[in-house]
Amino acid sequence: MEVSAYDDYEEYGGEADDVEYLDYYDDELYELPEEGDAWEEEDETVTQFSTAELYEFCVVPTFSDSVQHLGSLLLWSFIFTLTTRIVHLPAWLVHLISAACGCMVAWQLFGPKMLFMVYLILAGTLALFCSDKLLHSRRGPWTCGFCVAFLILCELWWADPVEWHSIRGAQMIILMKIVSVGYDLDATSLSSHPSLLEMAGYIMNPGTIIFGPWTSFDSYRKVLQPLSINLMLIANIVSKLVASAIYLLFSTCFVSWLVPDNVSRWVMAYRKALSFRSSHYFVSYFSEASALLAGLEVEAVAKPTFIEIPRSLVEVVIYWNMPMHHWLKTYIFKTARNRFGIFGALLFTYIMSSLFHGLNFQLAAVLLSLGFYTYVEYSLRLKLASVFDACILARRCNDNCGHGQKGKARFTVLANIGFGFLTIFHLAYLGIMFDSPQKQEAGYSMKHTLSMWSSLHYASHWIIFLFYIMSSVI
């Protein structure tokens, strides 16, 4: 069985790769039907639909709306591939077409709001070129700090909150691309600084400009090579689009229809969280399809099975957004580890991830909670695995591990199932923060966030605090 996207799992004694973190972002182009404050104002429209009404009033409008709004993204990705990968063109023309197609996608989806994306590209590229001339070995951290500061200034004094919130996902993808070039130059992964046209083509590539996923500059450079179109590639793109459509319909129409309103608060919390997670899977699969259609080589973005049937929060964090996890681990966590230590680097990584999402209390609260959750869970399970000599680590053990009680031992199975149910419990608790897209248009307030957790008596935080005490005394 596949253990992880990365095979660098080591003992929790000093390696950065042991600590996992999560990008909990989701794009705002598709929003779920509004649900009321707390638990008293639930929207009962969907649950009252018959099967025929659900199809007529939810499935058909949702699907047609998605085709109308996102068809241009797929179209321009295909146009880019058709014009650059089938016939041989000069490199400069390939980058120019990539940037032009990306601009068309951004304009059709965001309109004048795409100017904020242009401003970030100009500011970030300028910072990268200046750091290349002045700092050399610190290009990555300098560019990252400058881009984050620029985004915060825009959010606080320049942009309208609703407009800014609608493009923050795309802004984060741009930031990740620019910063990764700086770090790759520092690590000499790139032999030379990309030209302005190369940077424009990389950042604005139509397959990744809206939803991502993040791809490295070296990976983007492969668009200069001829593309071998085959049935496997076509089937892969179609399968990603079908999966994306299924998760979109499930999130928007079927979750609220299948789980009635007259249930307990925790079941309702699970329903809200499941709807949010399904919308994230829609974005993940659609981003894979658009990137493949643009001729980019991408791996899986999310793995829903590992999230919905989890072993631990640590694995949920990995498989939630694998390119983002890799980016944070490679460029942020490893840089901070030598200066702050493991726990300090973990906290720093979550703080930076929160800033990438903007000044949003709700997202910061969820991300920082996850940072503490995963650290405590990892530490506790590491100690319990040693005490009981069992394969109950937060990550799956290798076949040749030294534990006496292997994965199929009764105690091991029961313990891992128990931790899995606790993970589902935590996901329901954290996921209710994303219950109302109408409020999310300008960002959730502190009052809303705390009121939702208060309605569940802060149960998840109390359990983690108890685990922290247990981990400290063992």
Buried (B, 14 or more C-beta within 10 A) or exposed (E): EEEBBBEEBEEBEEBBBBBBBBBBBBBBBBBBBEBEBBBEEBBBBBBEBEEEBBEEBBBEEBBEEBEEEBEBBBBBBBBBBEBBBEEEBEBEEBBBBBBBBBBBBBBBBBEEBBBBBEBBBEBBBEBBBBBBEEBEEBBBBBBBBBBBEBBEEBBEEEBEEEBBBBBBBBBBBBBBBBBBBBBBBBBEBBEEBBEEBBBBBBBBBBBBBBBBBBBBBEBBBEBBEEBEEEEEBEEBBEEBBEBBBBBBBBBBBBBBBEBBBEEEBBBBBBBBBBBBBBBBBBBBBBBBBBBBBBBBEBEBBBBBEBBBEBBBBBBBBBBBBBBBBBBBBBBBBBBBBEEBEBBEBBBBBBBBBBBBBBBBBBBBBBBBBBBBBBBBBBBBBBBBBEEBBBBBBBBBBEEEEEBEBEBEBEEBBEBBEEBBEBBBBBBBBBBBBBBBBEBBBBBBEEEBBBEBBEBBEEEBBEBBEEBBEBBEEE
